[in-house]
């Protein structure tokens, strides 16, 4: 599998599509499809059937967005940034190209 520039829990900004400009955290990643679910972005309505523990109805859920439409938010100033990778003590770490700040 290829390495992706975002991980679960990262704060990202949507740069294309119907949710353009939305900032939220990544809830789930699908690396095989190169998609991610972002909190509050690409909301769709899902019709659920009632069950014993679920009343059913029409719920809004976040749909997956392609990774190419997301940019990581810089931890220093809160703007969208590209990321780079560098090796520190034999480990590959991500850093912001804008500020040079390392990203967890």
C-alpha positions as CSV (number, residue, x, y, z in Angstrom):
1,X,0.0,0.0,0.0
2,X,1.2,3.5,-0.7
3,X,1.9,6.1,2.1
4,X,-0.7,8.8,2.4
5,X,-0.1,12.4,3.4
6,X,-2.8,12.3,6.1
7,X,-3.6,10.1,9.0
8,X,-6.6,9.4,11.3
9,X,-7.0,12.3,13.7
10,X,-5.3,15.0,11.5
11,X,-6.9,18.3,11.0
12,X,-7.5,18.9,7.3
13,X,-9.1,21.4,5.0
14,X,-11.2,20.4,2.0
15,X,-9.8,22.2,-1.1
16,X,-12.2,20.9,-3.8
17,X,-15.8,19.7,-4.2
18,X,-19.1,20.6,-2.6
19,X,-17.6,21.0,0.9
20,X,-14.7,23.2,-0.3
21,X,-13.3,25.3,2.6
22,X,-14.6,23.0,5.4
23,X,-12.0,22.3,8.1
24,X,-12.4,19.1,10.2
25,X,-10.6,16.1,11.7
26,X,-10.1,12.9,9.8
27,X,-12.4,10.2,11.3
28,X,-11.5,7.2,9.1
29,X,-9.1,6.4,6.2
30,X,-9.6,3.9,3.4
31,X,-6.1,3.6,1.9
32,X,-7.1,1.0,-0.7
33,X,-9.6,3.5,-2.2
34,X,-7.5,6.7,-1.4
35,X,-10.4,8.1,0.5
36,X,-11.0,9.6,4.0
37,X,-14.0,10.5,6.1
38,X,-13.8,14.1,7.4
39,X,-15.9,15.4,10.3
40,X,-18.6,17.8,9.0
41,X,-17.6,17.6,5.3
42,X,-19.5,15.9,2.5
43,X,-22.6,15.2,4.5
44,X,-25.2,12.9,2.9
45,X,-28.6,11.7,4.1
46,X,-28.9,8.0,4.9
47,X,-32.2,6.3,5.4
48,X,-32.1,3.7,8.2
49,X,-34.7,1.1,9.0
50,X,-35.9,0.9,12.6
51,X,-34.5,-1.9,14.8
52,X,-34.7,-2.7,18.5
53,X,-32.0,-0.2,19.4
54,X,-32.4,2.3,16.6
55,X,-35.5,4.4,16.0
56,X,-34.7,4.7,12.3
57,X,-35.4,7.7,10.1
58,X,-33.2,10.0,7.9
59,X,-29.7,10.6,9.4
60,X,-26.9,12.8,8.1
61,X,-23.5,11.1,7.9
62,X,-20.1,12.1,6.5
63,X,-19.3,10.4,3.2
64,X,-15.7,9.6,2.1
65,X,-13.8,12.2,0.2
66,X,-10.8,11.5,-2.1
67,X,-7.4,12.2,-0.5
68,X,-6.4,14.5,-3.3
69,X,-9.1,17.0,-2.3
70,X,-7.7,17.3,1.3
71,X,-4.8,19.4,2.6
72,X,-3.3,19.2,6.1
73,X,-3.8,22.2,8.3
74,X,-0.5,23.7,9.6
75,X,-0.3,23.3,13.4
76,X,1.4,26.7,13.7
77,X,-0.9,29.2,11.9
78,X,-4.0,27.1,10.9
79,X,-3.6,27.5,7.1
80,X,-3.5,24.6,4.6
81,X,0.0,23.3,3.9
82,X,1.8,20.7,1.9
83,X,3.8,18.1,3.9
84,X,7.2,16.7,3.5
85,X,9.0,13.7,5.0
86,X,12.4,13.6,6.6
87,X,14.3,11.0,8.5
88,X,15.1,11.7,12.1
89,X,16.8,8.9,14.2
90,X,15.9,6.4,11.5
91,X,12.2,7.2,11.6
92,X,10.3,9.0,8.9
93,X,8.5,12.0,10.3
94,X,6.1,14.4,8.6
95,X,6.7,18.2,8.6
96,X,4.8,21.3,7.3
97,X,6.4,22.8,4.2
98,X,5.1,26.2,5.2
99,X,6.4,26.5,8.7
100,X,8.8,23.6,9.0
101,X,6.9,22.4,12.1
102,X,6.8,18.7,12.7
103,X,3.4,16.9,12.6
104,X,2.6,14.2,15.0
